[in-house]
C-alpha cells in the first residue's frame, strides 16, 4: 500500500495498440518502478523508459502488483499518460517581474489564468520559457545527466543587477550561472528577452546579446519581444510603450547584430518578433531570414509563414465565381496582414465578400493588440449589428479548444447566440485561412 504523502504516478490514458495496451494496463493503474528504480517525475520516466529491455512494476487498481518484462525498440514509449502530466505538482514562479502579464490581469477571471508557472519540465514538454530562479542545483544536474535539450530560458538581461531588479528577486542574477552550467554540459538552449523601454533596451540590449553570443553554439537563438501592457497596472512598475519610431530603432539595432553574427557564425542568432515589424510599419522579411523558424512559437516569423502558406495554397487553385458573404475577426495587430491576405484570396474568388473586423481590446486595454487576447465580451460588443454574412471566422488562438471558451469564460455557443451567426474556428496556418473563406461552413 502507498505511504502517506508518497508521490503516486497514476495512469490516466492508455494508447490503443501500444505496449501498455498489449500488457493490459488500464487507467487507474499505478506505475511504481522501472528497472527497479522509483521515479520522481517525468524526467526520470522518459529517461528510464528509453531502454530496450524493461522490468516494469505496476500496482493495479485492485491493489494487485504486476511485474512486467518488456522488450521494445530504443526510445519507444509505453503509450501511457499520467493524471499529473509532470508526474509531480507544477512549480509556480517565485519572481515578481516588473512586466509580468499575469499581474496585469483583471479580477474575477478563472483561477487557472492567475497561475504563474516557471517549471523546467514544461520547457522540455511544451516549449515554455523559464527564468531558472526556482531550479535547484539538483534540478540542473538532472538535466545535464539526462542530456535534455533544448531548454528555453527567459533571460531578459544578462546584467545581473538589472535582472534582480526586473524579476524583483535578489537571486535572479545568480541564476544566470545555471546557463553556464548548461553550456559546459552541452545542453542546447534558446533564450528570450522581453524588452522594456528605458530599462533593458539600448546599451543594455547590446550587452545582453554580446554575452549570449559567448554561449554559442549551445545557445542557438535569442528572441526579442516587446513588453505587453494591459490597463490593469495600478500599483505596478511604470512601463512605457514602444511606438513606431521606437520599434524602428530596435529593429535597426537588431539588424546590425544580425549582420555581424551572420558573417562571424553563419547565423543571425538574434531575432525580432513580428510585432516589431508591424509596429514599425516595415515589410515582413522573407522566409530564409528566419532560418527555419526556430522561434516560431515566440512570435518570430509567424506572419511570414502564414503569408507564404496562403500563397502556396492559392497557387494550386483555379479561381471561380462562387458567391458568398462572411466575416473575419482578429486583433488590431494582425488586421493589416489579414486584409492583404484576404485581398489575395479575393483576386481568385472575386464574388466572395469578406467583412474584416479589427477588434479593439477594451477588456484588457487598447495597448493589447494580439488576437489571442481578444475576449468574447469585445467580440459581442463590437460586432453587434455589423454585417457578418453566413458565418464569422475567428482564429483558434482566441479560445481554449476543449472547453470552447474565451478568456472571459464566454463560450463560443454564447457568442454565436448573441451575434446570431455561426462561428468558424480557424487554425493558424495559411491553408486553413484560405479554406475557411472559400469553402462552405460545415457544422460537425
N, C-alpha and C positions, 0 to 999 in steps of 0.2 A: 504494500500500500504506500502511496506517496506521503512524504513527510509534510508537516505544516509549513507553508510558505515556500516549499520547493517549487522551482520552475517546472512547469509541465508543458510538453510540446504535443498538443492535441491536434490530430489530423482533421482538417476542415473539408478538403475535397480530395478525391482520387480520380485521376485522369483515366477514362475508359481505354483499355488496351495497353496501359502502362505496366511497368514491372510491379508496382504496388497493387494494381488491379489483379494481375496474374497470381500474386501472393495472397489474394483475398483480404487485403487491408481495406478498412472501411472508415468513413467519417466517424469521429468519436474515439478511435483507437489512439493510443499514446506512444510516441516514439521515445524509447528510453536510452538506447545506446547504439552506436555504430562502431563495429570493431572494438567493442569493449569500452569505448570512450563516451562519457557524457558530453552533451552539447550545451554550451552557454547560450548561443544564439545562432542566427542564420549564417554567420561567418563559419562557425565550426561545421554546421551541416553541409554547406557547399564544399568545404574542403574535404571532409571525410567521405562524402558520397561519390567523389570523383573516382575512387579506386575501382579496379575491375572485379575484385573479389571482396564481398562484404558479408559480415555477420551482423544482422540487424535484430535487436531485441525490441519487441513491441508488447505493450500491455493492451489487450483487447478491452472493449467497453464492459465485458463481463467480468473483468479482473484477471482472466487467464493470461499468462505470459507466453509469447511465441518467440522462439529463436529461429531466424530465417537465414539460410545461406544463399547468397545471390552472386551469380556470375553475369557480368554485363560488359558493355563497351566502356572504355575510359571516358569520363565526363558525362556519361549518360545519366540522366536524372531518374529518380524513382517514380516521379509522376504524382507528387503529393503537394498540397499546400497546407498551411497551418492556421489555426484560429487566430494566433498572433503572427502576423506576417513576418515579423523580425524574430520570432521565437523568443521574444522579450518585450518589455514595455518600451514605448517610444521615449527618447530623451528630448526634453524641452530645452529651449535656448536659455542661456544664462546671461545674455547680454541685454543691454537697453540701448540699442543703436539709435543714434540721433535721426536716422532716416527710416526706421522700421515702419513698414506699411501697416502691420497689424495694430500698432499703437495709434494709427490714424483711422481705425475703423469706427463707424458709428455704433452706439449701444443698441442692444436688442436683437442682434443677429444670432444665427445658430452658433452653439458653443464651439463647434469644431473650427470655426473661422478664426477664433482667438488663440488657437494653439500654435505656439512658435516651435517648430521642430528645428533641431540642429544635430541631427543624428548621422554619424558617418556611414552607417549601414544603408541609409536611404540614398546616400551619394552613389553607392555602387549599384543599388537595385533600381532606383528611379531617376538618377541623374541630378538629385538635389545638390545645391551648393551649401557648404558648411563653413563655419568660422574657425573650427579647430579648438575653440576655447573650452569645450567641455569634454575633450578627449583626454583620457589618462595616458600615462606612459605605456601601460599595458595594452591599451587600445592601439596605440601606434605600433608597438612591437608585433601585435597580432596581424595588423595589415601588412607589415613588412614580411612577416613569416609566411603568410598565405599568398604573398605577391599579388594582392588585389589592386587592380587598375581598371580605369582611371579613377582618381579621386578629384572631385570638383570643390574648389576652395574659394570662399568669399574673402578675398584679400582686402579690397577697398583701399588700402595704402600699405606700403612697406616701411613707412615711417612709424617706428614702434610707439613713440609718444603720441603721435596723432591717432594711431589705431586705438590706443587706450581711450582717447577722448571720443572718437567716433562710435566705438562699441560700448562706451561707458562701462568698461571693465578693465581694472588695473592689471589684469593678466593677459590682456589681448595682444600686447606687443610680444611677450614671451612665447605666445602660441605660435608665432611665426617660425620658431626654432623647429617645430614639427615638420615644416616644409623642407628644411634642410635634411632632416632625418629621412624623409621620403625620397629625397633626391639621392642621398647616399645609398639607399636600398634599391634604387632603380624603379621606383613607383611612378607611373605616368600620372601627370596632373594637368588639370585645366583650372584657370583662375578667372575671377570676376571682380570688376571694380564698379561699384555704384558711385557715380560721380556726383558730388555735391558742390554747387557753385561757391567759390571763395573758400573752400575747405581742403579738398583733396585734388583739385584740378590744377591747371597751370604747371608751375615748377614741381609741385608735389606729384602730379601725374607723371611728369618726366622721370622723377626719381624712382617711382614705383615700377615703371616699365623697365628702366635700366637695371634695377635689382632683380626683376623677374627674368630678364634676359640671361642673367648669370646662371639661372637654373635650367636653361635649355641643355639638352634636348628633352629632359624628362618633364619639364614644364612646357607643354605643347602649344598652349594658346592662352590669350588674355582677351576677355570681352569687356568693353566699356559701355555701361548703360546709364542713362540719366535717372536721377532720383525721381520717384513718383510722390506727388503731394496731393492729399485729399483736403477737404475743407475742415476736417476734424483735427486741427493741430493746436488747439488751445492748451497752453501749458507745456508744449513741446519745444524743442530746439528750433529757433527761427531759421528756416531754409529758404533760399531764393530759387526761382525757376530759371531755366535756360531758355532764352529767346532765340530768334532766327540768327542773329549775328553771333551770339554765344555758341550756338551749335556749329556754325561755320568755323569759328576759331578752334573748337575742339577737334573737328574733322581735319583741319589744316595741321594741327599738332600730331594727330594720329597718322596722317598721310606721310609726314616727314619721318616718323619712326618706321613706318612700313617700307618706305623706300630704302632706308638704311638697313633694316633687318633682312629684306629680300636679297640685297646684294651680299650681305655677310653670311646669312644662314640658309638662304633659299626658301624662306617662308616669311609672310607678312607678320605672323605671330600675334600681333595685337589687332583687334577688330572692333569697329564701332557698331553698335546695334542699329537696326533700321530706323529707329526713332530719330536719331541724329540727322540722317539724310532728309527725312520728311520734314522735320522742324526747320532745317536749313534751306529747304526748298531746292535741294540739289538732286541730280539724277541718281537713281539706284545703280550701283556698279553691275558689271556683267558677272556671269556665274563663276568664271575662273578666278575672280577676285576673292571669292570666299573659300577657295582651297578645299573643296569637298564638304563645305557646310558643317564643319566640326562643332560649331556653337549655335546650331540652328534653333535648338530649344530655348536658347537665351535671347532669341530675337535678332540673331545675326544672320541675315540672308533670307529670311522668310519671305520677304516681298519679292526678291528676285526669283526665288524658287517658284513662287506662285505665278509670277508673270510668265516664266518660261514654260511652266506646265500648261497654262491656258493656251499659249501659242502652239505648243506641240499637239495639244488635243484638237485645236481648230484646224491644224494642217491636214489632219486625216479625215476631215468632214467636208461634205458637199452642202453648201447652203441651200435654203429653200424659202418658201413664202408662208410657212406655218404662222398662224396668228395666235397670240396670247398676251395677257397682261398680268404682271406680277410685281412684287416689291421686294426690295432688299434693305435690311437694316444693319448698320455696323457702327463702330465708334468713329469719332471725328478724325482720328489719326489715319485710319485706313480708307476713309471715304474717297479721297482723290485718286488713290490707286485703283480702287474698285470701279470708280467712274470710267477710268481709262480702259480697264479690262472688259467691262460690260459693253463699252463702245466697240471694242474689237469683236465681241460676240455678235453684236447687232449688225455689223457690216456683212456678216454671212447670213444672218437671220433678221432682215430689216423690219419685218412686221411684228416682231416681239417688242412689246412696250415694257420697260423696266423703270419703276419708281425707286430711286435710291435715296435712302434717308440716313443722314449722319446724326446719330443720337448724341445729344449733349448730355454729359453726365451730371445731372443735378443732384443725384443721390450721394455721390462721393465728392462732388465738386468739379467745376468745369475744367480744371487743370488735368483731370484724369481723362484721357482720350482714347485708351485702348478698348477694343471690342470685348475683351474678356471680362471687363468690369462693368459692362452695361447691365442694368437690372431690369426686371420685369416692370417695376414701377415706372421707370423712364420710358420704356417701350410703350406702355399703355397710355401714359400721359401725352407723349409727343406724337403718337401715331393715331390717336383718336380722331376720327373724322377725315383722315387723309385717304386718298385713293390707294388701295392696297392690291387690287386685282384679284386673281384667282387664289393666290397664296402669298405668304410672307416668308422670305428666306432669312435665316439668321445663322451666324457661324456657330459651330459646335462648341467653341471656347466660352460661349455665354452661359452654358448650362452644365450641371452635373449629369452625366449620361445615364446613370442608373436611376437616379431619383427624378430626372427630368424636371429640375427646378433651377431657378436663377439664384443669384447671391442673396437676394432679399426674400427668398423662400417662396415666391410666387411660382406656381407650376406652369409648364408650357400650356396645359389644358386651360388653366385660368386665364392666361394672356390671350389664348385663342378665342375663348368665350367673350372676353372683354372687347377685343377688337373685331369680333365677328368675322374672322378669317382663319384659314388653316395656316399652320406654321410648318415650314420645311427646314429641318436642321441640316446644315451643310458642313461636311468635313473640310478641313483646312488645306485642301490641295486643289490644283487648277482644274483637273478633270471633274471633280465634284462640283466646282463652281459652274463650269460650262453646262454640265448635265442638269443642274438644279434650275437653270434658266431655260434650256431648250426642251427638256423632256417633260412629259405630263407628271403631275404630282400624284403619286400612287400611295394611298394610305395602306399601312400594313394591317 
